Amino acid sequence: MKPTVIIEYCPKCNWLLRAAYMAQELLTTFSDDLWGVTLQPSEVSGRYTIYVNAEVLFDRKTIGRFPEIKELKQLLRDAVNPGRNLGHSDKS
């Protein structure tokens, strides 16, 4: 079964648009590799955590910042399809 990504975001911080943008980017890039991307409002203030099959892929509080989209695509690729070439997202 294909993996599912969950983007848990703080609705009080108005991070829904950021989460929706990242979901759209991931679904566009990984359309053949993912079952779906779920946007999940957090009950914890300030949370912005991205999971793949319930395992943390990126946590804003742990890292101290939001992920860059290029970085997020590389992390997701490494988790779901390590051999995949991301084209321009793989270039420095």
C-alpha positions in Angstrom: 0.0 0.0 0.0 1.2 3.5 -0.8 2.2 5.8 2.1 0.0 8.6 3.4 1.4 12.0 4.4 -0.2 14.0 7.3 0.6 17.7 7.7 -0.5 18.7 11.2 -0.6 22.5 11.5 -1.7 25.1 14.0 -5.0 26.7 12.9 -4.6 29.5 15.5 -1.3 30.5 13.9 -3.0 30.6 10.5 -0.8 28.0 8.9 -3.5 26.3 6.8 -2.4 28.0 3.6 1.2 26.9 4.1 0.1 23.4 4.8 -2.2 23.4 1.7 0.6 24.7 -0.5 3.0 22.0 0.7 0.3 19.3 0.2 -0.3 20.5 -3.3 3.5 20.4 -4.1 3.8 16.9 -2.6 0.8 15.6 -4.5 2.0 17.0 -7.7 5.5 15.7 -7.4 4.6 12.3 -5.8 1.3 11.5 -7.6 2.4 7.9 -8.3 4.1 7.3 -4.9 1.5 8.5 -2.4 -2.0 7.3 -1.3 -2.7 10.9 -0.3 -1.9 13.9 1.9 -4.1 14.8 4.8 -4.3 18.3 6.4 -4.9 17.9 10.1 -5.6 20.9 12.4 -3.5 20.5 15.6 -4.9 20.9 19.1 -1.4 22.0 20.2 -0.5 25.6 19.5 2.5 26.2 17.3 2.6 22.7 15.9 3.7 22.1 12.3 4.6 18.5 11.9 4.8 16.3 8.8 4.3 12.6 9.1 4.7 9.7 6.7 2.7 6.7 7.8 2.6 8.1 11.4 6.4 8.6 11.6 7.7 12.1 11.9 9.3 13.4 8.7 9.8 17.0 9.8 8.9 18.8 13.0 9.1 22.6 13.1 9.6 22.8 16.9 12.5 20.2 16.8 14.2 21.8 13.8 13.4 25.4 14.8 12.0 26.5 11.4 9.6 25.5 8.6 10.9 23.1 5.9 11.8 24.5 2.5 9.8 22.8 -0.2 12.9 21.4 -1.9 14.1 20.0 1.4 10.7 18.5 2.1 10.5 16.8 -1.3 14.0 15.3 -0.7 13.1 14.0 2.7 9.8 12.5 1.4 11.6 11.0 -1.6 14.2 9.4 0.7 11.3 7.9 2.8 9.0 6.6 0.0 11.1 6.1 -3.2 14.8 6.5 -2.6 15.8 5.8 -6.2 13.6 8.5 -7.6 15.2 11.5 -9.4 13.6 14.8 -8.4 15.1 16.7 -11.3 15.6 20.4 -10.4 14.8 19.7 -6.7 18.0 17.5 -6.5 20.3 20.2 -7.8 22.2 22.4 -5.4 
